[in-house]
Structures are given as C-alpha cells and as structure tokens.
Amino acid sequence: MQQSDINTLAQSIKITHQAFINDEYVNACREQTFSVFNPATGNHLAEVARCDQQDINRAVVAARAAFNRGSWSKADPEFRKSVLLKLADLVRQHADELAVLECLNTGKTITDCMHEIGTDVPNFLQWYAELADKYFGKVPQTGRSSIALITREPVGVAGLVVPWNFPLLMATWKVAPALAVGCSVVVKPAEETPLTALKFAELARQAGVPAGVFNVVPGFGHEAGEALGRHPDVDVISFTGSTEVGRLFMKYSGESNLKGISLEMGGKSPFIVLDDACINDDLIEHAATAAFWNAGQNCSANMRQIIAKPLVEAFSHAILERVAKYTVGDPLSLETDLGCMISETHHARVSKYIESGKAQGAKPLTSVLEPVSGNFINPTVFSNVTKEMTIAKDEIFGPVLGIMSVDDLDSAIALAKDTDYGLHATIFTQDIDRALHVARELPCGTVSINGFTEGDIKTPFGGYKQSGSLARDNGTEAIEQYLQTKTIWICTKSVGV
C-alpha cells in the first residue's frame, strides 16, 4: 500500500463489533458493550459486544455440538486442509484492510501490521493446513496374539485466549493448529484489541469452516476470560499473556474440570555480548530491535543487555546513534518506526518503571529524541543497570533498554540466569563453541546466536520457568496441545497354516 491508500482505508474502514457465535454475528446476551479506542489518538472506534458467562456458554455449547456432529472433527484431513488453504487466501485478499484495522486498534506501526497480516498470518494458516494430513499415530510391535494402535484424536473444544500486542498473529498461532487437527475453538481476544479477530471470523465463514467450529467472544478477562477458563465443557485453554493471568487459568482449571492449560507468558530476556564480539552495525541493529520492536511491547524483548566490560563504551555510543534515528509517532505513517503504548494505563505503568530506574541509580543515556505527547514513549536507554534494580527484574513491556556490564563469561551466564523467567535469549560472539556453551546453560525456550530472532513457523516457541508451560506454539509441536492419545489393543486368535 501507498500512504494515500492507507489514509483512505483508515477513513472508510468498516468495523465489526458483534460476537461471532455458531456462524452468526450476535449481540451479547445482556446487550452490553464496551468502548474500543485508537490508543494513538484517543478516538473512539467502536462499541463492542461485552460478553460474559452466558455468552461463553453459548459459544462453548455451539463448539461442542459442532465437535460432536463431526462435520469438522471427523472430516477427512484433506477437507480441513482445503478450507484452511482457502482461509489463507482470503486473508491475503483482505490483508490491507486487516492491517489498517489492526494499526488503528493497537497503535502498532502500519509497516509491522502489513508484514504480520500480509505475510505471517496467511503463511501460518497455510503451513498448518498442509500439516493437517501429515501427522500420524503408531503401530508398536506386539506378539502374534495382539495388535496395538496408538491413535491421536482432537481434544475437543479449545479455548484460545490471545494478547493485545500481536492480536491477529497470536490468534492465528493458536487457531491454525487447533483447527488443523479437528478441534472446535472459542477465541477470546484481549479487550483492548478485539477488532481483527472479529473480522477474521467472517473470512473463516467464507472459507467454509462449519457452523460452531470457530467462535469469537470479546469481553473482559474477569468476565469472559474467567468464564472460559472455568467452563466444564472446555477441554483445553491455550493462553498467551502475563504470568499473573496465567496463574489464574491454572486456578480455574483446578477448580473446574482439570482442563489442560497451555501457557506462553512473560519474559525478561537477556541480550549477551561476549568480549570477542564485533560492535558493528549488524549487532547494534539486532540490539535495538531486541529491545524496541513493537515499542518494547513484546514478551521476548531483550531488555537486559549484558555487555562485556571492554565493549560497554563502544556499544553504548553505537546504540545511542541508532536510537537517534528512530521516528516515533503516527502509527499509520510508513515513516514511523515506533508506535504507541496500548493504553493510558500501560503508558503510566511504563513511565513509572522509567522513573524507578532513575531513582534507583540507573543512568539514562537518551535525550536525543523530541518529547512526544499522548501514549507515546521515546526509546529509553539506561546504563549502570544492576540486577537489584526493579527495571532489571520486572517485565516492563515498553521501549526500555538496560545496559549491564560483566567481567567474564561466567558472570554473563550467571546474570542472564538470574530471573524468574525463561523465554528467550540472544548471544553475540565469534566463537561458536562459547555460543553453544552459553546456549546450553541458559534455561529458556529459545536462544538465538548472532542475531535476535524468535525462529520461524517451523520452530516451537515457549518458555521455561515462569514464562510458560510444557506446551509450545509454532512448529509441529504446537498441535500436541490440541491432541490426545488413545491406545487401541486388539486381541487376535492364532490361525493355523
């Protein structure tokens, strides 16, 4: 899209505001709504159906009935594959509209939205569509008097709870594998960002997903989210969000039907630069991206940048030069590098962390960008950060980079491990043996070497410790949380020859 196309779409876009249950757009049972705003401007976007326990129950009943009918769960995998491939094509056809809608709803840059929705979302749908007929059970060796079959069946109804920082992409991370294996789903989008998930539901209907198989129920966490977590006819919850809320879903499961809980939660990820690394443009670009991608509103953000002491001065100088080139502002502009915080509340939270860093002795290095008003926060770089500081321990979820100096390799590893989280880490070094040694020492789900990356669709993503559960999104591993294993043992009679 050109800038003029983006501006035109932003002025004319049609917003879907009702829940999507059993193949229909419907109001909430109590006819209540909640307001959704553009966080970059404060402009009102829509009054969206405020769903609660009644609506969740309505969606789960529809999802269960669809699962039991078998129009999707028992269909040939080639059928599910064809429908998901069509859905991927429909997303590509509507990518511009969806990207602008997501930009308006989140304050993310339009550039990021166009890439995520124009490329990543349909590619994920296509990848899992192709996987629908390519996972298998087993036939173990037995004696001549028996045959054993180990089959894999869809778990049933999956509740998918997605965050506000990557609304449609995170929904797709869960929807695509769950649908590919035959589950029915109830998607609960974040209350801040429900709009693209609701629009996506129409595309799922056009693609031919049967009634009741795909449902979207917007609402607040303590109403719709808790009701989904406690519902006795939901078989699994797949959740991406904060560790605090992840704990609640485990509680809901324990107090209801012991449904499976798959968790991908917070992080406090290290970016480690060893003493043999080259402080060049490539390393600095990755360092900046690791901290400031999506304005730091990313669970795998590498805020803790652990730098070998001899390289701290050169690193600090180079990262400040890079930060000075960022454009913070209108998310709809193709020239913008960093958008805004998701809400006034979150803006205040991140600002409080920045003030905490100053008060506790961290040295702010950034004063190179013009101050911005509203929910925008300039990228902030601190030096002299120590492990006792609040900004070194808590997940900030904003554009803050903290430089932490270390004397040697063992100190770098110890500091990197000194966290309750274990989602991601990045290592820069010219010595592959040292890189692999550090990677093996770090208790986290993804370690990238000589570049900040979460991997791609083929590689599982999730965390250790308080960053997640044993479940993983992405890769073939993602389907495991939506499958259950059954043993069928057949006793046979010996037949003489």
C-alpha positions as CSV (number, residue, x, y, z in Angstrom):
1,M,0.0,0.0,0.0
2,Q,1.0,3.6,-0.6
3,Q,0.4,6.2,2.1
4,S,-2.6,7.5,0.3
5,D,-4.2,4.1,0.2
6,I,-3.6,3.7,4.0
7,N,-5.1,7.0,4.8
8,T,-8.2,6.3,2.6
9,L,-8.7,2.9,4.2
10,A,-8.4,4.4,7.7
11,Q,-11.2,6.8,7.0
12,S,-13.6,4.3,5.4
13,I,-13.0,1.1,7.2
14,K,-16.0,-0.9,8.4
15,I,-15.7,-2.2,11.9
16,T,-17.4,-5.5,13.1
17,H,-18.5,-5.1,16.7
18,Q,-20.6,-8.1,17.5
19,A,-19.6,-11.5,18.9
20,F,-19.3,-14.4,16.4
21,I,-21.1,-17.5,17.7
22,N,-22.3,-20.5,15.8
23,D,-21.7,-18.9,12.4
24,E,-23.6,-15.7,13.3
25,Y,-22.7,-12.2,14.5
26,V,-24.7,-11.6,17.6
27,N,-25.0,-9.1,20.4
28,A,-24.1,-10.1,24.0
29,C,-26.9,-11.8,25.9
30,R,-27.2,-8.8,28.2
31,E,-26.9,-6.4,25.3
32,Q,-23.9,-4.7,27.0
33,T,-21.0,-3.2,25.1
34,F,-17.6,-1.8,25.9
35,S,-15.7,1.0,24.1
36,V,-12.7,0.4,22.0
37,F,-10.3,3.3,21.2
38,N,-7.4,4.1,18.9
39,P,-4.6,4.4,21.5
40,A,-2.5,6.7,19.3
41,T,-5.3,9.3,19.0
42,G,-7.8,8.5,21.7
43,N,-10.5,8.4,19.1
44,H,-13.4,6.1,19.7
45,L,-13.5,3.2,17.2
46,A,-16.5,1.0,18.2
47,E,-18.8,-0.3,20.9
48,V,-18.1,-4.0,21.0
49,A,-20.2,-6.7,22.5
50,R,-19.3,-7.2,26.1
51,C,-19.7,-10.9,26.5
52,D,-19.8,-12.7,29.9
53,Q,-20.6,-16.2,31.2
54,Q,-23.8,-16.5,29.3
55,D,-22.2,-15.8,26.0
56,I,-19.2,-18.0,26.7
57,N,-21.6,-20.8,27.5
58,R,-23.5,-20.2,24.3
59,A,-20.2,-20.4,22.3
60,V,-19.0,-23.5,24.1
61,V,-22.3,-25.2,23.6
62,A,-22.1,-24.4,19.8
63,A,-18.5,-25.6,19.7
64,R,-19.3,-28.8,21.5
65,A,-22.3,-29.6,19.3
66,A,-20.2,-29.0,16.2
67,F,-17.4,-31.2,17.5
68,N,-19.9,-34.0,18.3
69,R,-21.5,-33.7,14.8
70,G,-18.2,-34.4,13.3
71,S,-18.5,-32.1,10.3
72,W,-15.0,-30.8,11.1
73,S,-13.6,-33.1,13.8
74,K,-14.3,-36.3,11.9
75,A,-13.9,-34.9,8.4
76,D,-11.2,-36.1,6.1
77,P,-8.0,-34.2,6.9
78,E,-7.8,-33.2,3.2
79,F,-11.1,-31.3,3.7
80,R,-9.8,-29.3,6.7
81,K,-6.7,-28.7,4.6
82,S,-8.6,-27.3,1.7
83,V,-10.7,-25.0,3.9
84,L,-7.7,-23.6,5.8
85,L,-5.9,-23.0,2.5
86,K,-8.9,-21.0,1.3
87,L,-8.8,-19.1,4.5
88,A,-5.2,-18.2,4.0
89,D,-6.0,-16.9,0.5
90,L,-8.9,-14.8,1.9
91,V,-6.6,-13.2,4.5
92,R,-4.1,-12.3,1.7
93,Q,-7.0,-10.8,-0.3
94,H,-8.1,-8.7,2.7
95,A,-4.7,-8.1,4.2
96,D,-4.7,-4.3,3.6
97,E,-8.0,-3.8,5.4
98,L,-7.0,-6.1,8.2
99,A,-3.6,-4.3,8.6
100,V,-5.1,-0.9,8.8
101,L,-7.7,-2.1,11.2
102,E,-5.0,-3.6,13.5
103,C,-3.0,-0.4,13.3
104,L,-5.9,1.7,14.4
105,N,-6.8,-0.7,17.2
106,T,-3.3,-1.3,18.6
107,G,-1.1,1.7,17.8
108,K,1.4,-0.7,16.2
109,T,3.2,0.7,13.1
110,I,1.4,0.1,9.8
111,T,4.6,-1.4,8.5
112,D,4.6,-4.1,11.1
113,C,0.9,-4.7,10.7
114,M,1.3,-5.1,6.9
115,H,4.0,-7.7,7.3
116,E,2.3,-9.6,10.1
117,I,-1.0,-9.8,8.4
118,G,0.0,-9.8,4.8
119,T,2.7,-12.4,5.2
120,D,2.9,-14.1,8.6
121,V,-0.8,-14.8,9.2
122,P,-1.6,-16.4,5.9
123,N,1.7,-18.3,5.9
124,F,0.8,-19.8,9.3
125,L,-2.6,-20.8,8.1
126,Q,-1.1,-22.4,5.0
127,W,1.6,-24.2,7.0
128,Y,-0.8,-25.9,9.4
129,A,-3.3,-26.6,6.5
130,E,-0.5,-28.6,4.9
131,L,0.2,-30.4,8.2
132,A,-3.5,-31.5,8.6
133,D,-2.9,-34.8,6.7
134,K,0.8,-35.3,7.8
135,Y,0.8,-36.3,11.4
136,F,0.5,-39.9,12.3
137,G,-0.2,-42.4,15.1
138,K,1.8,-45.5,15.7
139,V,1.6,-49.3,15.5
140,P,4.0,-50.7,18.1
141,Q,5.4,-54.2,17.9
142,T,3.4,-56.9,19.8
143,G,3.2,-60.6,19.9
144,R,1.2,-62.6,17.3
145,S,-1.8,-62.7,19.6
146,S,-2.5,-58.9,19.5
147,I,-2.3,-55.7,17.5
148,A,-1.8,-52.3,19.2
149,L,-2.8,-49.0,17.6
150,I,-1.8,-45.7,19.1
151,T,-4.1,-43.0,17.6
152,R,-4.2,-39.2,18.0
153,E,-7.5,-37.5,18.3
154,P,-8.6,-33.9,18.6
155,V,-9.0,-33.0,22.2
156,G,-12.4,-31.3,21.7
157,V,-13.2,-27.7,22.5
158,A,-10.2,-25.4,22.8
159,G,-10.4,-22.0,24.5
160,L,-7.9,-19.7,22.9
161,V,-7.0,-16.6,24.9
162,V,-4.8,-14.1,23.0
163,P,-3.0,-10.9,23.9
164,W,-3.2,-7.3,22.7
165,N,0.4,-6.9,21.4
166,F,0.0,-9.2,18.3
167,P,-3.8,-9.7,18.2
168,L,-4.4,-11.5,14.9
169,L,-1.0,-13.1,14.6
170,M,-1.2,-14.7,18.1
171,A,-4.8,-15.8,17.4
172,T,-3.5,-17.5,14.2
173,W,-0.7,-19.2,16.1
174,K,-3.4,-21.0,18.1
175,V,-6.4,-21.2,15.7
176,A,-4.4,-22.7,12.8
177,P,-3.0,-25.8,14.6
178,A,-6.2,-26.3,16.6
179,L,-8.4,-26.3,13.5
180,A,-5.9,-28.3,11.5
181,V,-6.3,-31.3,13.9
182,G,-10.1,-31.1,14.1
183,C,-10.8,-29.1,17.3
184,S,-13.6,-26.6,17.7
185,V,-12.4,-23.2,19.1
186,V,-13.7,-20.3,21.1
187,V,-11.4,-17.3,20.7
188,K,-11.3,-14.7,23.5
189,P,-9.4,-11.7,22.2
190,A,-7.9,-9.1,24.5
191,E,-10.5,-6.5,25.4
192,E,-8.2,-3.7,24.1
193,T,-7.9,-5.3,20.6
194,P,-10.8,-7.4,19.5
195,L,-11.4,-5.9,16.1
196,T,-9.3,-8.0,13.7
197,A,-10.3,-11.3,15.3
198,L,-14.0,-10.4,14.8
199,K,-13.3,-9.5,11.1
200,F,-11.3,-12.7,10.7
201,A,-14.4,-14.7,11.8
202,E,-16.2,-13.6,8.6
203,L,-13.3,-14.8,6.5
204,A,-13.4,-18.2,8.3
205,R,-17.1,-18.4,7.5
206,Q,-16.5,-17.6,3.8
207,A,-13.7,-20.2,3.7
208,G,-16.2,-22.9,4.7
209,V,-15.4,-23.5,8.3
210,P,-18.6,-25.3,9.5
211,A,-21.0,-23.5,11.9
212,G,-19.9,-23.7,15.6
213,V,-16.3,-24.7,14.8
214,F,-15.0,-21.2,15.0
215,N,-16.3,-18.6,17.6
216,V,-15.0,-15.3,18.8
217,V,-16.3,-13.9,22.1
218,P,-14.9,-10.5,23.1
219,G,-15.1,-9.2,26.6
220,F,-13.2,-8.5,29.8
221,G,-10.8,-11.0,31.4
222,H,-12.7,-11.2,34.7
223,E,-16.0,-11.9,32.9
224,A,-15.4,-13.7,29.5
225,G,-11.9,-14.9,30.2
226,E,-12.6,-16.4,33.6
227,A,-15.9,-18.0,32.3
228,L,-13.9,-19.7,29.5
229,G,-11.3,-20.9,32.0
230,R,-13.9,-22.3,34.3
231,H,-16.3,-23.8,31.8
232,P,-16.7,-27.5,32.4
233,D,-17.0,-28.4,28.7
234,V,-13.8,-26.7,27.5
235,D,-11.1,-29.3,27.1
236,V,-8.0,-27.1,26.8
237,I,-7.1,-23.5,27.3
238,S,-4.2,-22.1,25.2
239,F,-3.2,-18.7,26.7
240,T,-0.7,-16.1,25.8
241,G,-0.3,-13.2,28.2
242,S,1.0,-12.2,31.5
243,T,2.3,-14.6,34.1
244,E,-0.2,-13.2,36.6
245,V,-3.1,-14.1,34.4
246,G,-1.6,-17.5,33.5
247,R,-1.6,-18.4,37.2
248,L,-5.4,-17.6,37.2
249,F,-6.0,-20.0,34.4
250,M,-4.3,-22.8,36.3
251,K,-6.5,-22.0,39.3
252,Y,-9.6,-22.0,37.1
253,S,-8.7,-25.4,35.8
254,G,-8.1,-26.8,39.2
255,E,-11.4,-25.5,40.4
256,S,-13.4,-26.8,37.4
257,N,-12.8,-29.9,35.2
258,L,-8.9,-30.0,35.3
259,K,-8.8,-29.0,31.6
260,G,-5.4,-28.8,30.0
261,I,-3.7,-25.4,30.3
262,S,-1.1,-24.3,27.8
263,L,0.8,-21.2,28.8
264,E,3.1,-18.7,27.0
265,M,3.7,-15.8,29.4
266,G,6.1,-13.1,30.3
267,G,9.9,-12.7,29.9
268,K,12.9,-10.8,31.0
269,S,15.2,-11.9,28.3
270,P,19.0,-11.2,28.1
271,F,21.0,-9.9,25.1
272,I,24.5,-11.1,25.8
273,V,27.5,-9.6,24.0
274,L,30.7,-11.5,24.8
275,D,34.1,-9.9,24.8
276,D,35.1,-11.2,21.3
277,A,32.0,-9.8,19.6
278,C,32.3,-7.1,17.0
279,I,30.4,-3.9,17.8
280,N,29.2,-3.3,14.2
281,D,26.0,-2.1,12.5
282,D,24.6,-5.6,12.4
283,L,24.9,-6.2,16.1
284,I,23.6,-2.8,17.0
285,E,20.6,-3.2,14.7
286,H,19.7,-6.5,16.4
287,A,20.3,-5.0,19.9
288,A,17.9,-2.1,19.1
289,T,15.3,-4.4,17.6
290,A,15.5,-6.8,20.5
291,A,14.6,-4.0,22.9
292,F,12.4,-1.7,20.8
293,W,10.5,-3.9,18.3
294,N,6.7,-3.1,18.7
295,A,7.7,-0.3,21.1
296,G,9.0,-2.9,23.5
297,Q,5.6,-4.5,23.9
298,N,6.8,-8.0,23.2
299,C,7.2,-10.9,25.7
300,S,10.6,-11.9,24.2
301,A,12.0,-8.3,24.3
302,N,15.7,-8.4,25.2
303,M,15.7,-5.5,27.7
304,R,18.6,-6.8,29.8
305,Q,21.6,-6.2,27.5
306,I,24.6,-7.9,29.2
307,I,27.8,-6.4,27.7
308,A,31.4,-7.5,28.3
309,K,33.0,-4.6,30.2
310,P,35.7,-3.8,27.5
311,L,32.9,-3.3,24.9
312,V,30.4,-1.2,27.0
313,E,31.6,2.2,25.9
314,A,31.6,1.4,22.2
315,F,28.3,-0.4,22.5
316,S,26.7,2.5,24.4
317,H,27.9,5.0,21.8
318,A,26.6,2.9,18.9
319,I,23.2,2.1,20.4
320,L,22.6,5.8,21.1
321,E,23.4,6.7,17.5
322,R,20.9,4.1,16.3
323,V,18.2,5.3,18.7
324,A,18.6,8.8,17.4
325,K,17.4,7.6,14.0
326,Y,14.0,6.3,15.3
327,T,10.9,8.0,14.3
328,V,8.2,7.8,17.0
329,G,4.7,8.9,16.1
330,D,1.7,8.3,13.9
331,P,1.3,4.5,13.5
332,L,-0.4,4.9,10.2
333,S,2.6,6.6,8.6
334,L,5.0,4.5,6.6
335,E,7.8,6.7,8.0
336,T,7.1,5.7,11.6
337,D,9.4,3.2,13.4
338,L,7.8,3.0,16.8
339,G,4.1,3.3,17.6
340,C,2.4,4.0,21.0
341,M,1.6,2.2,24.2
342,I,-1.6,0.2,24.1
343,S,-3.4,2.5,26.6
344,E,-3.1,5.4,29.0
345,T,-2.9,2.8,31.9
346,H,0.0,1.0,30.2
347,H,1.7,4.3,29.3
348,A,1.6,5.2,33.0
349,R,3.0,1.8,34.0
350,V,6.0,2.0,31.7
351,S,6.6,5.6,32.6
352,K,6.7,4.6,36.3
353,Y,9.3,2.0,35.5
354,I,11.5,4.6,33.8
355,E,11.3,6.8,36.8
356,S,12.1,3.9,39.0
357,G,15.2,3.2,37.0
358,K,16.4,6.8,37.5
359,A,15.5,6.8,41.2
360,Q,17.5,3.5,41.8
361,G,20.7,4.8,40.2
362,A,20.5,3.7,36.6
363,K,21.9,6.4,34.2
364,P,19.5,7.5,31.4
365,L,21.5,8.0,28.2
366,T,18.8,9.0,25.8
367,S,17.8,12.6,25.3
368,V,18.3,12.7,21.6
369,L,14.6,12.5,20.5
370,E,12.0,15.2,20.7
371,P,9.5,14.6,23.5
372,V,6.2,13.1,22.4
373,S,2.7,13.5,23.9
374,G,-0.1,11.1,24.3
375,N,0.5,7.4,24.7
376,F,3.9,7.5,23.0
377,I,7.2,6.9,24.8
378,N,10.6,7.5,23.3
379,P,13.0,4.6,23.3
380,T,15.0,4.8,26.6
381,V,18.5,3.5,27.2
382,F,19.9,3.1,30.7
383,S,23.5,2.3,31.7
384,N,24.8,1.2,35.1
385,V,21.9,-1.1,35.5
386,T,22.3,-3.7,38.3
387,K,20.5,-6.9,39.0
388,E,18.9,-5.5,42.2
389,M,17.0,-2.7,40.3
390,T,13.3,-3.1,39.6
391,I,13.9,-2.4,35.9
392,A,16.3,-5.4,35.8
393,K,13.8,-7.8,37.4
394,D,10.2,-6.8,36.3
395,E,8.9,-7.2,32.8
396,I,8.4,-3.6,31.7
397,F,6.7,-4.2,28.3
398,G,7.8,-0.9,26.9
399,P,10.7,0.7,25.0
400,V,13.4,0.4,27.6
401,L,17.0,-1.0,27.1
402,G,19.2,-1.5,30.1
403,I,23.0,-1.9,29.8
404,M,24.5,-4.3,32.3
405,S,28.3,-4.7,32.5
406,V,30.0,-8.0,33.2
407,D,33.6,-9.1,33.7
408,D,33.7,-12.5,32.1
409,L,31.8,-15.4,30.6
410,D,30.7,-17.0,33.8
411,S,29.4,-13.7,35.1
412,A,27.4,-13.2,31.9
413,I,25.8,-16.6,32.3
414,A,25.0,-16.1,36.0
415,L,23.5,-12.7,35.3
416,A,21.4,-14.0,32.4
417,K,20.1,-16.8,34.5
418,D,19.2,-14.6,37.4
419,T,15.5,-14.2,36.6
420,D,12.2,-15.9,37.3
421,Y,11.5,-16.1,33.5
422,G,12.9,-18.2,30.8
423,L,11.5,-17.3,27.4
424,H,14.3,-16.0,25.1
425,A,18.0,-15.1,24.9
426,T,20.4,-13.7,22.3
427,I,24.1,-14.3,22.3
428,F,26.7,-12.4,20.2
429,T,30.2,-14.0,19.9
430,Q,32.7,-15.0,17.2
431,D,33.3,-18.3,19.0
432,I,30.7,-20.9,18.2
433,D,31.9,-23.2,21.0
434,R,31.3,-20.4,23.5
435,A,28.0,-19.6,21.9
436,L,26.8,-23.2,22.2
437,H,28.1,-23.5,25.8
438,V,26.1,-20.4,26.8
439,A,23.0,-21.6,24.9
440,R,23.1,-24.9,26.7
441,E,23.5,-23.2,30.1
442,L,20.5,-20.9,29.7
443,P,17.1,-22.2,31.0
444,C,15.0,-20.7,28.3
445,G,12.8,-21.8,25.4
446,T,14.6,-20.0,22.5
447,V,18.3,-19.0,22.2
448,S,19.3,-17.1,19.1
449,I,23.0,-16.7,18.2
450,N,24.5,-13.7,16.4
451,G,21.0,-12.3,15.7
452,F,17.8,-11.5,17.5
453,T,15.1,-13.8,16.3
454,E,12.2,-16.0,17.7
455,G,12.8,-18.5,14.9
456,D,10.1,-19.1,12.3
457,I,7.0,-21.1,11.8
458,K,8.9,-24.4,11.8
459,T,10.4,-23.9,15.3
460,P,8.5,-24.2,18.6
461,F,8.1,-21.1,20.8
462,G,7.5,-21.1,24.5
463,G,9.2,-20.7,27.8
464,Y,10.9,-22.3,30.8
465,K,10.1,-21.4,34.4
466,Q,7.5,-18.7,34.8
467,S,7.5,-17.9,31.1
468,G,5.4,-20.9,30.2
469,S,4.3,-24.5,30.4
470,L,5.5,-27.6,28.6
471,A,3.2,-26.7,25.6
472,R,4.6,-24.8,22.7
473,D,3.2,-22.6,19.9
474,N,4.6,-23.0,16.3
475,G,6.3,-25.9,14.7
476,T,4.8,-29.4,14.7
477,E,4.9,-29.2,18.5
478,A,2.0,-26.8,18.5
479,I,-0.5,-29.4,17.5
480,E,0.3,-31.5,20.6
481,Q,-1.7,-29.3,22.9
482,Y,-4.8,-29.9,20.8
483,L,-4.5,-33.7,20.6
484,Q,-5.0,-36.6,22.9
485,T,-3.5,-40.1,22.6
486,K,-5.6,-43.3,22.6
487,T,-4.4,-46.9,22.7
488,I,-6.5,-49.5,20.9
489,W,-5.5,-53.0,21.8
490,I,-6.8,-55.8,19.6
491,C,-6.7,-59.4,20.8
492,T,-6.4,-61.8,17.9
493,K,-6.7,-65.6,17.5
494,S,-3.9,-67.7,16.2
495,V,-4.8,-69.2,12.8
496,G,-3.0,-72.4,11.8
497,V,-1.4,-72.5,8.4
